[in-house]
Amino acid sequence: MTAAAASIAVRVDAALGAAPVRRRVLQGGSTVTVEEMVLQDGRHVVVKHGRGRLNDHLAVERSMLDDLAADGIVPVPDVLFGEDDLLIMAFIAGDRTVGSAGTEEHAADILAALHDRPQPAFGYTRDTVIGQLPQPNPRTDNWLAFYRDHRLLHMAEAGNRERTVPDRLRRRLETLAGRLDRYLTEPDHPSLLHGDVWTGNVIARDGRIAALIDPAIYWGHPEIELAFITMFNTFGQRFFDRYRERRGLDPAFFDIRRDLYLIYPLLVHVRYWDTSYARGIESTLDRLGL
């Protein structure tokens, strides 16, 4: 065992009163190291550790999980301990039923119920993160202004400073930002969003949602949540049919609004993973003649 691994074992023991006896690194730890551990007292936990880009990333993740748990609609792992560079959660077992009819309908029930509950404004009580990228959430009365300034332009400008978003693409996005009212609509009310629903953040078991993990929460338009779901085909038609039954869904969402909302996660991927994700953004801008 390396010194770093031994140090984490000591910290887990100090936090929970039981040392790990078995541990393995899990896939998907793109921001920090993620390990599954079995403790001396038989508890089964997931341990995230490290700092990555943001020193307090894991503390923010803990606060988001706590907020979702307090809301009582979205199943999330129980948080057992949290600091800026260490987060310990109860382990939740999953299986391969993410794409089953039961799982898709259960996911629709959860998200429709979450989105149905009115919130006081767009934004949030604090800034959050998506992955390890900052997500500014100043309280805003108007959704279009919030999406323009604190999602599209924020992410485009940050990417431009890092040289992942070229000048020409930034200018095209600025042009789009000035015309959003031609394409997007205001929702009936702000909704709490998980913020990052894709297959890797869904734990399913026995055809039900066991947990939605790695949130990027804020108060926003439910349509951006639904757009995220289509990015990697996390859920299919059964999900959308059930969601439409629960709270309605404008068919025009699939015409252009979905693609406009996908620009935000694509910009996240441009900054986080690969600039090739910009092709999807450029395709949407080409379609609009921008």
C-alpha positions as CSV (number, residue, x, y, z in Angstrom):
1,M,0.0,0.0,0.0
2,T,1.3,3.4,-0.9
3,A,1.7,6.2,1.6
4,A,-1.2,8.1,0.1
5,A,-3.4,5.0,0.2
6,A,-2.5,4.4,3.8
7,S,-3.2,8.0,4.7
8,I,-6.7,7.7,3.2
9,A,-7.3,4.5,5.2
10,V,-6.3,6.2,8.4
11,R,-8.7,9.1,7.6
12,V,-11.6,6.8,6.9
13,D,-10.9,5.0,10.2
14,A,-10.8,8.3,12.1
15,A,-14.0,9.5,10.4
16,L,-16.1,6.3,10.8
17,G,-14.5,4.4,13.6
18,A,-13.6,1.4,11.4
19,A,-10.7,0.8,9.0
20,P,-11.1,-0.5,5.5
21,V,-10.3,-4.2,5.0
22,R,-11.0,-4.3,1.3
23,R,-10.9,-1.6,-1.3
24,R,-10.9,-1.1,-5.0
25,V,-10.7,1.9,-7.3
26,L,-14.0,2.5,-9.3
27,Q,-14.3,3.7,-12.8
28,G,-15.6,7.1,-13.5
29,G,-13.3,9.0,-11.0
30,S,-12.6,11.7,-13.6
31,T,-12.4,14.5,-11.0
32,V,-11.0,12.7,-8.0
33,T,-10.1,9.2,-7.0
34,V,-13.2,7.1,-6.2
35,E,-12.9,3.9,-4.2
36,E,-15.3,1.2,-3.0
37,M,-14.4,0.1,0.5
38,V,-15.6,-2.6,3.0
39,L,-14.9,-1.7,6.6
40,Q,-13.9,-3.8,9.6
41,D,-17.5,-3.5,11.0
42,G,-19.0,-4.7,7.7
43,R,-20.1,-1.4,6.4
44,H,-19.8,-0.9,2.6
45,V,-18.9,2.7,1.5
46,V,-17.8,4.8,-1.4
47,V,-14.9,7.1,-0.7
48,K,-13.9,10.1,-2.9
49,H,-10.6,11.8,-2.2
50,G,-8.4,14.4,-3.8
51,R,-8.7,18.0,-4.8
52,G,-8.4,18.2,-8.5
53,R,-9.1,21.6,-10.0
54,L,-11.1,23.0,-7.1
55,N,-10.0,22.7,-3.5
56,D,-13.5,22.5,-2.1
57,H,-15.1,20.4,-4.9
58,L,-16.0,17.5,-2.5
59,A,-17.4,19.9,0.1
60,V,-19.7,21.4,-2.6
61,E,-20.7,17.9,-3.7
62,R,-21.6,17.0,-0.1
63,S,-23.8,20.1,0.2
64,M,-25.6,19.3,-3.1
65,L,-26.2,15.7,-1.9
66,D,-27.5,17.0,1.4
67,D,-29.8,19.4,-0.3
68,L,-31.2,16.7,-2.6
69,A,-31.7,14.4,0.3
70,A,-33.5,17.0,2.3
71,D,-35.9,17.7,-0.6
72,G,-36.9,14.0,-0.3
73,I,-37.7,13.3,-3.9
74,V,-34.5,12.2,-5.5
75,P,-32.8,9.0,-4.1
76,V,-29.2,9.8,-3.3
77,P,-26.5,8.0,-1.3
78,D,-26.3,8.8,2.5
79,V,-23.4,11.1,3.2
80,L,-21.4,9.7,6.2
81,F,-18.6,12.2,6.2
82,G,-17.3,15.1,4.2
83,E,-14.4,17.6,4.0
84,D,-12.9,19.6,1.2
85,D,-10.9,16.7,-0.1
86,L,-12.7,13.6,1.4
87,L,-16.3,12.5,0.9
88,I,-17.6,9.2,2.3
89,M,-21.0,7.8,1.3
90,A,-23.0,4.7,1.8
91,F,-22.4,2.2,-1.1
92,I,-25.5,1.6,-3.3
93,A,-25.4,-1.5,-5.4
94,G,-26.7,-1.4,-9.0
95,D,-27.4,-3.7,-11.8
96,R,-27.8,-3.4,-15.6
97,T,-31.5,-2.3,-15.7
98,V,-30.8,1.4,-16.4
99,G,-32.5,1.1,-19.8
100,S,-35.4,-1.1,-18.7
101,A,-39.0,0.2,-19.0
102,G,-39.4,0.2,-15.2
103,T,-36.3,2.2,-14.6
104,E,-37.2,4.8,-17.3
105,E,-40.7,5.2,-15.9
106,H,-39.4,5.5,-12.3
107,A,-36.9,8.1,-13.4
108,A,-39.6,10.1,-15.1
109,D,-41.8,9.9,-12.0
110,I,-38.9,11.2,-9.8
111,L,-37.9,14.0,-12.1
112,A,-41.4,15.1,-12.9
113,A,-42.1,15.3,-9.1
114,L,-38.9,17.2,-8.6
115,H,-39.7,19.7,-11.4
116,D,-43.2,20.2,-10.2
117,R,-42.2,21.9,-7.0
118,P,-41.8,25.7,-7.5
119,Q,-38.6,27.3,-6.3
120,P,-38.1,31.0,-5.4
121,A,-35.9,32.1,-8.3
122,F,-33.5,30.9,-11.0
123,G,-30.0,30.2,-9.7
124,Y,-29.5,28.8,-6.2
125,T,-28.6,29.6,-2.6
126,R,-24.9,29.2,-3.5
127,D,-22.7,28.5,-6.4
128,T,-22.3,24.8,-7.3
129,V,-20.1,22.7,-9.7
130,I,-20.6,20.5,-12.7
131,G,-17.8,18.0,-12.5
132,Q,-15.1,20.3,-11.2
133,L,-16.1,23.3,-13.2
134,P,-17.7,26.2,-11.3
135,Q,-21.4,26.8,-11.8
136,P,-22.4,30.4,-10.9
137,N,-25.9,30.6,-9.5
138,P,-26.8,34.2,-8.7
139,R,-30.5,34.5,-8.0
140,T,-32.2,35.8,-11.2
141,D,-35.9,36.4,-11.9
142,N,-35.7,35.6,-15.6
143,W,-34.7,32.2,-17.0
144,L,-33.5,33.5,-20.4
145,A,-31.2,36.0,-18.6
146,F,-29.9,33.3,-16.3
147,Y,-29.2,30.8,-19.1
148,R,-27.6,33.5,-21.2
149,D,-25.3,35.0,-18.6
150,H,-24.5,32.2,-16.2
151,R,-24.6,29.1,-18.4
152,L,-23.8,29.9,-22.1
153,L,-21.7,33.0,-21.8
154,H,-20.0,32.0,-18.5
155,M,-18.9,28.7,-20.0
156,A,-17.9,30.1,-23.4
157,E,-15.8,32.9,-21.9
158,A,-14.1,30.5,-19.4
159,G,-13.3,28.1,-22.3
160,N,-12.0,31.0,-24.4
161,R,-9.7,32.1,-21.6
162,E,-8.4,28.5,-21.4
163,R,-8.1,28.3,-25.2
164,T,-10.6,25.4,-25.5
165,V,-13.2,27.6,-27.0
166,P,-11.8,29.5,-30.0
167,D,-12.6,33.2,-30.6
168,R,-14.9,32.6,-33.6
169,L,-17.0,30.1,-31.6
170,R,-17.2,32.5,-28.7
171,R,-18.4,35.3,-31.0
172,R,-21.0,33.0,-32.5
173,L,-22.3,32.1,-29.1
174,E,-22.4,35.7,-28.1
175,T,-24.6,36.3,-31.2
176,L,-26.9,33.4,-30.1
177,A,-27.0,34.8,-26.6
178,G,-28.5,38.0,-27.9
179,R,-31.3,36.1,-29.7
180,L,-32.3,33.5,-27.2
181,D,-35.8,35.0,-26.9
182,R,-36.5,33.9,-30.5
183,Y,-36.1,30.3,-29.6
184,L,-36.5,29.6,-25.8
185,T,-39.4,30.2,-23.5
186,E,-39.8,30.9,-19.8
187,P,-41.1,28.0,-17.7
188,D,-44.1,28.1,-15.4
189,H,-41.8,28.4,-12.4
190,P,-38.1,27.7,-11.5
191,S,-37.5,24.0,-10.6
192,L,-34.8,22.2,-8.7
193,L,-32.6,20.3,-11.1
194,H,-30.3,17.4,-10.5
195,G,-28.2,19.1,-13.3
196,D,-26.2,16.1,-14.7
197,V,-28.5,13.2,-15.4
198,W,-26.6,10.8,-17.7
199,T,-26.1,7.1,-17.6
200,G,-22.9,7.2,-15.5
201,N,-24.8,9.1,-12.8
202,V,-27.7,6.7,-12.6
203,I,-27.7,3.7,-10.3
204,A,-30.5,1.3,-11.1
205,R,-31.5,-2.0,-9.4
206,D,-34.3,-4.4,-10.1
207,G,-35.8,-2.0,-12.7
208,R,-36.0,1.0,-10.4
209,I,-33.8,4.0,-9.7
210,A,-31.7,3.3,-6.6
211,A,-29.8,6.6,-6.7
212,L,-28.9,9.6,-8.9
213,I,-25.3,10.5,-8.0
214,D,-22.8,13.4,-8.8
215,P,-25.4,16.2,-8.9
216,A,-24.8,19.7,-10.3
217,I,-27.9,21.2,-8.8
218,Y,-29.5,24.6,-9.2
219,W,-33.0,26.1,-9.9
220,G,-33.7,26.3,-13.6
221,H,-35.9,25.2,-16.5
222,P,-36.8,21.5,-16.5
223,E,-36.2,21.4,-20.3
224,I,-32.4,21.7,-19.8
225,E,-32.6,18.6,-17.5
226,L,-34.4,16.7,-20.2
227,A,-31.9,17.8,-22.8
228,F,-29.1,16.4,-20.8
229,I,-30.8,13.1,-20.7
230,T,-30.8,12.9,-24.6
231,M,-27.1,13.8,-24.9
232,F,-26.0,10.2,-24.3
233,N,-29.4,8.5,-24.7
234,T,-29.6,7.9,-21.0
235,F,-33.3,7.2,-21.2
236,G,-35.5,6.7,-24.2
237,Q,-39.1,7.1,-25.4
238,R,-40.7,5.4,-22.4
239,F,-39.1,8.0,-20.1
240,F,-40.4,10.9,-22.2
241,D,-43.9,9.4,-22.6
242,R,-44.1,8.9,-18.8
243,Y,-42.8,12.4,-18.1
244,R,-45.3,13.9,-20.5
245,E,-48.1,12.0,-18.6
246,R,-46.9,13.4,-15.3
247,R,-46.4,17.1,-16.1
248,G,-46.6,17.7,-19.8
249,L,-43.9,18.4,-22.4
250,D,-44.2,20.7,-25.3
251,P,-43.5,18.8,-28.6
252,A,-41.6,21.9,-29.8
253,F,-38.9,21.1,-27.2
254,F,-37.5,18.5,-29.6
255,D,-37.5,20.9,-32.6
256,I,-34.7,23.3,-31.5
257,R,-34.9,24.0,-27.8
258,R,-33.3,20.7,-26.9
259,D,-30.3,21.4,-29.1
260,L,-29.9,24.9,-27.7
261,Y,-29.9,23.5,-24.2
262,L,-27.3,20.9,-25.2
263,I,-24.9,23.6,-25.9
264,Y,-24.2,24.0,-22.2
265,P,-23.2,20.4,-21.5
266,L,-21.3,20.3,-24.8
267,L,-19.3,23.4,-23.6
268,V,-18.6,21.5,-20.4
269,H,-17.2,18.6,-22.4
270,V,-15.2,20.9,-24.6
271,R,-13.5,22.3,-21.5
272,Y,-13.3,19.1,-19.6
273,W,-12.6,16.4,-22.1
274,D,-12.1,17.1,-25.8
275,T,-12.5,20.1,-28.1
276,S,-14.1,17.8,-30.7
277,Y,-17.4,18.2,-28.7
278,A,-17.6,21.7,-30.3
279,R,-18.8,20.2,-33.5
280,G,-22.2,19.6,-32.0
281,I,-22.4,23.2,-30.9
282,E,-21.3,24.4,-34.4
283,S,-23.9,22.2,-36.0
284,T,-26.7,23.8,-34.0
285,L,-25.4,27.3,-34.8
286,D,-25.1,26.5,-38.5
287,R,-28.7,25.3,-38.4
288,L,-29.8,28.7,-37.0
289,G,-27.6,30.6,-39.5
290,L,-25.4,32.1,-36.8
